[in-house]
Amino acid sequence: MVIEIAKWTIIAFGIFFMCVGGVMLIKPKMARETLRKAGSTNFINYAEITIRMIPAIALVLCSDYSKYPEVFKIFGWFMLITSFVLYFVPRHLHHNFSNKAADILKPLYFQLISPFSIIIGIIIINSVT
């Protein structure tokens, strides 16, 4: 039962990647503004980190049942550990980092990297189905 829930969580994670890729392609300015909001308030900061931990745990739990067990395990643990680290990084540093990234990533760059997000989403879903 737990593995089945984790599997569906990973499928939702893949769909999320594909949707983000679509937004980056069609509405790159909106994607950039969303990036600027990362860490902007306590609620956004800690909700973002906590929500990020859900697919991370699912990746670890499903790793042995996926087509790429080592990749799932490494990526899942990486996401989980970095999430825990972000809990202790001052919120303003997280927010400043996201703003600097948004300054560097012009809308055209979002459009150029959007296919990679869509492809990653497809690979994630294909890995557990």
C-alpha positions in Angstrom: 0.0 0.0 0.0 2.8 2.4 0.9 4.7 1.6 -2.3 1.5 2.2 -4.3 1.0 5.6 -2.8 4.6 6.5 -3.4 4.3 5.4 -7.0 1.3 7.7 -7.5 3.2 10.5 -5.8 6.0 10.0 -8.3 3.6 10.0 -11.2 2.2 13.3 -9.8 5.8 14.6 -9.5 6.4 13.7 -13.2 3.2 15.5 -14.2 4.3 18.5 -12.1 7.7 18.6 -14.0 5.8 18.5 -17.4 3.4 21.3 -16.3 6.3 23.4 -15.1 8.0 22.8 -18.5 4.8 23.9 -20.2 4.6 27.1 -18.1 8.2 27.9 -18.8 7.6 27.5 -22.5 4.3 29.4 -22.8 4.5 31.9 -20.0 8.3 32.3 -19.2 7.7 35.7 -17.4 5.2 34.0 -15.0 7.8 31.2 -14.3 10.4 33.9 -13.6 8.1 35.7 -11.2 7.2 32.5 -9.5 11.0 31.8 -9.0 11.3 35.2 -7.4 8.8 34.3 -4.7 10.8 31.3 -3.4 11.6 32.0 0.2 9.8 35.4 0.2 7.7 34.7 3.2 8.0 32.2 6.1 4.9 30.3 4.9 6.1 30.1 1.2 9.6 29.1 2.4 8.7 26.3 4.7 5.7 25.1 2.7 8.0 24.8 -0.4 10.6 22.9 1.5 8.1 20.5 3.2 6.2 19.8 0.0 9.5 19.1 -1.8 10.2 16.4 0.8 7.1 14.4 -0.2 8.3 13.3 -3.7 11.8 12.9 -2.3 10.5 10.3 0.2 8.5 8.6 -2.6 11.6 8.4 -4.8 13.5 6.7 -2.1 10.6 4.3 -1.2 10.0 3.4 -4.9 13.6 3.2 -5.9 13.8 -0.6 -5.8 10.6 -0.9 -7.9 11.7 1.6 -10.6 13.5 1.2 -13.8 16.4 3.2 -12.5 16.8 2.3 -8.8 20.2 3.9 -8.1 19.2 7.2 -9.8 15.9 7.3 -7.9 17.7 6.6 -4.6 20.4 9.2 -5.1 18.0 11.8 -6.4 15.5 11.1 -3.6 18.1 11.3 -0.9 19.7 14.4 -2.4 16.3 16.1 -2.4 15.6 15.0 1.2 19.0 16.0 2.6 19.0 19.4 0.8 15.4 20.0 2.1 16.5 19.4 5.7 19.5 21.8 5.1 17.2 24.5 3.8 15.2 24.3 7.0 18.2 25.8 8.7 19.3 28.3 6.1 18.0 31.8 6.9 14.9 32.5 4.8 16.3 35.7 3.4 19.3 33.9 2.0 17.0 31.5 0.2 15.0 34.4 -1.1 18.1 36.3 -2.2 19.4 33.3 -4.1 16.1 32.8 -5.9 16.0 36.5 -6.9 19.6 36.3 -8.2 18.7 33.2 -10.2 15.6 35.0 -11.6 17.9 37.9 -12.6 20.2 35.6 -14.5 17.4 33.4 -16.1 15.9 35.7 -18.7 12.5 34.5 -20.1 14.2 33.2 -23.2 16.3 30.9 -21.0 13.2 29.5 -19.4 11.9 28.7 -22.8 15.1 27.0 -23.8 15.2 24.7 -20.8 11.5 23.9 -20.8 11.8 20.8 -23.0 14.3 19.3 -20.4 11.6 19.7 -17.7 9.0 18.0 -19.9 11.4 15.2 -20.8 12.4 14.7 -17.2 8.7 14.5 -16.3 8.1 11.8 -18.9 11.2 9.8 -17.8 10.0 10.0 -14.2 6.5 8.7 -15.1 7.9 6.0 -17.4 10.3 4.8 -14.7 7.5 3.7 -12.4 4.8 2.5 -14.8 
